[in-house]
Amino acid sequence: MYLSVNICVLVQSEDVWATVLALSLLSLKYADKKAEWEMIELKATQWLSRQELEGHTVDELLQCAMNILQATK
């Protein structure tokens, strides 16, 4: 988890983190209802890919957010 936290700290944009955390929460809590939010996920992922991610990928940020959310259960 240490590496994940380091990646999380490096990305400065609050909008990016709000989006990443929202997608991660949807994935963790509402996986059974993915059909209801998959278009939101697609749009958000496309938006994230156009943002400055401090050299990280969208998937790395999503994994980092999931790790943090799972650790806070």
Buried (B, 14 or more C-beta within 10 A) or exposed (E): EEEBEEBBEEBEBEEBBEBBBBBBEBBEEEEEEEEEBEEEBEEBBEEBEEBEBEEBEBEBBBBBBBBBBEEEE
